[in-house]
Amino acid sequence: MVLAAGCAPAGTDPSGGVGDPGSQLAAFRQRATAVAEAWRPGQDWASGYLPLQDPTVLVGDPGFTTDTEQAFRAGWYREQITLPTDEPADGTIRFPDGTLTAPLVSAVDAYRQLDQGDPPPCPGRPAAPKPEQKPGFRPKPGATGGPIVEPGPDGSLVSPSPDPDAPVSGIPASGCVPLTVTAVRLGAAPVRTSRGEAQVPAWLFTVEELKAPVARLAVAPGAATPVPQAPAPAGQVPDGVAGAQDLTALSGTRLTWRIGMGACDTGGTPLVEERDDVVVVGGAVTPATGVCTDQLLLKPVTATLKAPLGARPVLDVATGAPLVLRPL
């Protein structure tokens, strides 16, 4: 069954997209059928550990600000604790259909994978918290030790702001704030896998600036099966049919994914073929005519399935590959 919903421009038929809905729908359905019939995963798909999600997971609502979300996306962290270096005992991955024991990495190794470097320099803010103070703390003028006075962009001294997140001397606050790790413990995080949502051992990092821990999966890389690359159907993707790049949200029967469009393409509506064993997704677009920049734009689209996704893989209509969940 082919479904299409959401994001359709006014005056168009959401069941087939824009341009020529009938031909787009037929072309999508033909290719989606070929993709679904070519899907033949190996034995590990149903019996091993094959994650279909990035290994950094938020556990709960983080309460992002503009600064902290940017730092999370970029992987900017600083630790204020001594991280355990010992490898823990093997952990248990809990699937809907059973369990699997796997070796785990140490907390310090998980942190090395989590931390992607430092933010760019930001005038007016320290690169690290003062050793004797909590990050972001600024004593009031006249308090013991005196006020913290930070250099302005021209080398002059500026007075401290009463709001630690406020711009200093008109300097934008965004783009220079790392996340501060203050504690870590071994726990578990929900992860989409080839066997449905599993509870996977993870190091849970407490971050001072966030309301929820940041989890980094603790399963050793060698214990995970790589995502298989199914053979794509012969021939090029039909005109007016766009491939899917990744999944961004799953909730019951609702799927959200991103389709790849040219910079001058228009439309962009979801197309879905739902089967008992797989779901194939893409999008309907109207290709641009004339000269345009060579640029790929990613557009989120949403559709509702007839039944909850469960353990069914979501396949890209263009490549035939299973999509990885990357929440925005």
C-alpha positions as CSV (number, residue, x, y, z in Angstrom):
1,M,0.0,0.0,0.0
2,V,1.3,3.5,-0.9
3,L,0.6,6.3,1.5
4,A,1.4,10.0,1.2
5,A,0.7,12.7,3.8
6,G,1.9,16.0,5.2
7,C,3.8,18.9,3.8
8,A,1.9,19.0,0.5
9,P,1.6,22.5,-1.0
10,A,-1.9,24.0,-1.1
11,G,-3.8,23.0,-4.3
12,T,-1.9,19.7,-4.8
13,D,-2.9,16.2,-4.4
14,P,-1.1,14.8,-1.3
15,S,-1.5,11.2,-2.5
16,G,0.9,11.7,-5.3
17,G,2.9,14.9,-4.9
18,V,3.1,17.7,-7.4
19,G,3.6,17.9,-11.1
20,D,2.0,14.7,-12.4
21,P,0.8,12.8,-9.4
22,G,-0.2,9.7,-11.3
23,S,3.1,9.1,-13.0
24,Q,5.1,9.9,-9.9
25,L,3.1,7.5,-7.8
26,A,3.4,4.7,-10.4
27,A,7.1,5.2,-10.8
28,F,7.6,5.2,-7.0
29,R,5.5,2.1,-6.6
30,Q,7.4,0.2,-9.3
31,R,10.8,1.0,-7.8
32,A,9.6,0.4,-4.2
33,T,8.4,-3.0,-5.1
34,A,11.8,-3.8,-6.6
35,V,13.5,-2.6,-3.4
36,A,11.3,-4.6,-1.1
37,E,11.7,-7.8,-3.1
38,A,15.5,-7.4,-3.2
39,W,15.8,-7.0,0.6
40,R,17.5,-10.2,1.9
41,P,19.3,-9.4,5.1
42,G,21.7,-12.0,6.6
43,Q,21.1,-14.1,9.7
44,D,22.6,-11.5,12.1
45,W,19.7,-9.2,11.2
46,A,17.3,-11.4,13.3
47,S,19.8,-12.8,15.9
48,G,22.6,-10.3,16.4
49,Y,23.1,-6.8,17.6
50,L,22.6,-4.4,14.6
51,P,22.0,-0.8,15.8
52,L,20.0,1.5,13.5
53,Q,20.7,4.6,15.4
54,D,23.6,6.9,16.2
55,P,25.5,5.8,19.3
56,T,24.9,9.1,21.2
57,V,21.4,9.1,22.6
58,L,19.6,11.7,24.8
59,V,17.8,10.0,27.7
60,G,14.8,12.4,28.3
61,D,14.2,16.0,27.5
62,P,17.5,17.9,27.6
63,G,15.9,21.4,27.9
64,F,18.1,22.7,25.1
65,T,19.0,26.3,24.7
66,T,20.5,27.6,21.4
67,D,24.0,27.3,22.8
68,T,23.6,23.8,24.4
69,E,21.9,22.3,21.3
70,Q,24.7,23.5,19.1
71,A,27.3,22.1,21.5
72,F,25.5,18.7,21.6
73,R,25.2,18.5,17.8
74,A,28.9,19.4,17.4
75,G,30.1,17.1,20.2
76,W,31.7,19.8,22.3
77,Y,32.4,18.6,25.9
78,R,34.7,19.2,28.8
79,E,35.0,16.8,31.7
80,Q,35.2,17.9,35.4
81,I,35.6,14.4,36.8
82,T,38.1,11.6,36.6
83,L,36.6,9.0,34.2
84,P,36.9,5.3,35.0
85,T,39.4,3.5,32.8
86,D,38.5,-0.1,33.7
87,E,36.4,-2.1,31.2
88,P,33.2,-3.3,32.9
89,A,32.0,-6.9,32.8
90,D,30.0,-8.0,29.7
91,G,26.6,-6.3,29.5
92,T,23.2,-7.5,28.4
93,I,21.3,-6.1,25.4
94,R,17.5,-6.6,25.9
95,F,15.5,-7.0,22.7
96,P,11.7,-7.5,22.4
97,D,12.4,-11.1,21.4
98,G,15.3,-12.0,23.7
99,T,18.7,-11.0,25.1
100,L,22.3,-10.9,24.0
101,T,25.5,-10.6,26.0
102,A,28.2,-8.3,24.6
103,P,31.6,-6.8,25.7
104,L,31.6,-3.2,26.9
105,V,34.0,-0.3,26.6
106,S,35.3,1.8,29.5
107,A,33.8,5.1,30.5
108,V,36.9,7.0,29.3
109,D,36.8,5.2,25.9
110,A,33.1,6.1,25.6
111,Y,33.9,9.8,26.4
112,R,36.6,9.8,23.7
113,Q,34.0,8.8,21.2
114,L,31.5,11.3,22.5
115,D,33.9,14.3,22.6
116,Q,34.4,15.7,19.1
117,G,36.7,18.6,20.1
118,D,36.5,22.1,21.4
119,P,34.2,24.9,20.2
120,P,35.8,27.8,18.2
121,P,37.3,30.6,20.3
122,C,34.8,33.0,21.7
123,P,36.1,36.4,22.9
124,G,34.9,37.3,26.4
125,R,34.4,33.7,27.7
126,P,36.9,31.4,29.4
127,A,37.8,28.2,27.6
128,A,37.3,26.2,30.8
129,P,35.7,26.8,34.2
130,K,37.8,28.2,37.0
131,P,39.1,25.4,39.2
132,E,37.6,26.8,42.4
133,Q,34.2,27.7,40.9
134,K,31.4,26.0,39.2
135,P,31.1,26.6,35.4
136,G,29.2,29.8,34.6
137,F,29.5,31.2,38.2
138,R,30.5,34.8,38.6
139,P,30.9,36.4,42.0
140,K,29.2,39.8,42.5
141,P,31.5,42.8,42.6
142,G,32.8,43.2,46.2
143,A,32.6,39.5,47.1
144,T,35.7,37.7,48.3
145,G,38.2,37.4,45.5
146,G,36.6,40.3,43.7
147,P,34.7,40.2,40.4
148,I,35.7,38.2,37.5
149,V,36.8,40.7,34.8
150,E,37.1,39.3,31.3
151,P,38.9,41.0,28.3
152,G,36.7,42.5,25.7
153,P,37.3,42.2,21.9
154,D,39.7,45.1,21.9
155,G,41.7,44.0,24.9
156,S,39.9,46.3,27.3
157,L,38.3,45.1,30.5
158,V,34.5,44.8,30.8
159,S,32.4,44.3,33.9
160,P,30.9,40.9,34.6
161,S,27.2,40.5,33.6
162,P,24.7,39.4,36.2
163,D,23.5,36.8,33.7
164,P,26.2,34.1,33.0
165,D,24.5,33.3,29.6
166,A,24.2,36.9,28.5
167,P,26.5,38.3,25.8
168,V,29.6,40.0,27.1
169,S,30.1,43.6,25.7
170,G,27.8,42.9,22.8
171,I,29.6,39.7,21.8
172,P,27.1,36.9,20.8
173,A,27.0,34.1,23.3
174,S,26.3,31.3,20.7
175,G,29.0,29.2,19.1
176,C,31.5,28.9,22.0
177,V,29.9,26.9,24.9
178,P,31.0,23.3,25.6
179,L,28.9,20.9,27.7
180,T,30.3,20.2,31.2
181,V,30.4,16.5,32.3
182,T,30.1,16.3,36.1
183,A,29.3,12.6,36.6
184,V,29.0,9.3,34.8
185,R,27.4,5.9,35.5
186,L,26.7,2.7,33.6
187,G,23.1,2.2,32.7
188,A,21.0,1.6,29.6
189,A,19.5,3.6,26.7
190,P,16.6,2.8,24.3
191,V,18.1,2.1,20.8
192,R,16.4,1.2,17.5
193,T,17.9,-2.0,16.2
194,S,17.2,-4.6,13.5
195,R,15.2,-6.5,16.1
196,G,13.1,-3.5,17.2
197,E,13.8,-1.1,20.1
198,A,16.3,-2.6,22.5
199,Q,17.6,-1.5,25.9
200,V,21.4,-1.3,25.3
201,P,24.1,-0.8,27.9
202,A,25.3,2.8,27.8
203,W,27.5,5.2,29.8
204,L,25.2,8.0,31.1
205,F,27.0,11.3,31.3
206,T,25.5,13.9,33.6
207,V,25.9,17.3,31.9
208,E,25.5,20.4,34.0
209,E,23.9,22.5,31.3
210,L,21.2,19.8,30.4
211,K,18.2,18.4,32.2
212,A,18.7,14.9,31.0
213,P,21.8,12.7,30.7
214,V,23.7,12.1,27.4
215,A,24.1,8.4,26.8
216,R,26.9,6.9,24.8
217,L,26.4,3.3,23.9
218,A,28.9,1.1,25.8
219,V,28.8,-2.0,23.5
220,A,32.3,-2.6,22.0
221,P,32.3,-1.7,18.3
222,G,33.4,-5.2,17.3
223,A,30.2,-6.7,18.9
224,A,27.9,-4.8,16.5
225,T,27.0,-6.1,13.0
226,P,27.4,-3.4,10.3
227,V,24.2,-2.2,8.6
228,P,23.8,-4.3,5.4
229,Q,23.8,-2.5,2.0
230,A,21.1,-4.1,-0.1
231,P,21.6,-4.0,-3.9
232,A,19.8,-1.1,-5.5
233,P,17.3,-1.9,-8.3
234,A,18.7,-1.6,-11.8
235,G,18.3,1.7,-13.5
236,Q,18.2,5.3,-12.2
237,V,15.7,6.7,-9.8
238,P,12.7,7.9,-11.8
239,D,12.3,11.6,-12.4
240,G,10.1,13.2,-9.8
241,V,11.0,10.6,-7.2
242,A,13.4,11.6,-4.4
243,G,15.4,9.3,-2.2
244,A,15.3,9.3,1.6
245,Q,18.4,10.3,3.6
246,D,17.6,9.2,7.2
247,L,14.8,8.8,9.7
248,T,14.4,11.7,12.2
249,A,11.4,10.5,14.3
250,L,9.4,7.4,15.1
251,S,6.3,7.3,17.2
252,G,3.8,4.5,16.9
253,T,2.5,4.6,13.4
254,R,4.1,7.9,12.5
255,L,7.3,8.2,10.6
256,T,9.4,11.3,9.8
257,W,12.3,11.2,7.4
258,R,14.2,13.6,5.2
259,I,14.2,13.5,1.4
260,G,16.9,14.9,-0.7
261,M,15.9,17.7,-3.2
262,G,17.7,19.9,-5.6
263,A,18.0,23.5,-4.6
264,C,15.5,24.6,-7.3
265,D,13.1,21.6,-7.0
266,T,9.6,22.2,-5.7
267,G,7.1,20.2,-3.9
268,G,8.4,17.5,-1.6
269,T,5.7,15.2,-0.3
270,P,6.1,11.8,1.3
271,L,5.6,8.5,-0.5
272,V,5.4,5.2,1.4
273,E,5.0,1.5,0.4
274,E,4.1,-0.5,3.5
275,R,4.5,-4.3,3.6
276,D,4.3,-6.9,6.3
277,D,8.1,-7.2,6.4
278,V,9.5,-3.8,5.2
279,V,8.5,-0.2,4.7
280,V,9.9,1.7,1.7
281,V,10.0,5.5,1.7
282,G,10.9,8.4,-0.6
283,G,9.3,11.6,-1.8
284,A,7.6,13.2,-4.8
285,V,9.2,16.4,-6.2
286,T,8.9,18.5,-9.2
287,P,12.4,18.8,-10.8
288,A,13.7,22.2,-11.6
289,T,13.9,23.4,-15.2
290,G,16.8,25.6,-16.4
291,V,20.0,26.5,-14.7
292,C,20.3,25.9,-10.9
293,T,23.1,25.4,-8.3
294,D,24.3,21.9,-7.7
295,Q,23.0,21.7,-4.1
296,L,21.2,19.0,-2.1
297,L,18.5,20.2,0.4
298,L,17.0,17.9,3.0
299,K,13.3,18.3,3.6
300,P,11.5,16.6,6.5
301,V,8.3,14.8,5.6
302,T,5.9,12.7,7.7
303,A,3.5,9.9,7.0
304,T,1.2,7.6,9.1
305,L,1.4,3.8,8.6
306,K,-1.5,1.4,8.9
307,A,0.3,-0.4,11.7
308,P,3.1,0.4,14.1
309,L,6.5,0.0,12.6
310,G,7.8,-2.5,15.1
311,A,10.9,-4.3,13.9
312,R,10.3,-3.7,10.2
313,P,13.2,-1.9,8.4
314,V,12.6,1.4,6.6
315,L,14.3,1.2,3.2
316,D,15.3,4.1,0.9
317,V,13.6,3.9,-2.4
318,A,16.7,5.2,-4.2
319,T,19.4,2.9,-2.8
320,G,17.5,0.1,-1.1
321,A,19.5,0.6,2.1
322,P,17.9,0.6,5.6
323,L,17.7,4.1,7.1
324,V,19.3,5.0,10.4
325,L,17.5,7.0,13.0
326,R,19.0,10.4,13.6
327,P,16.7,12.5,15.7
328,L,16.9,16.2,15.0
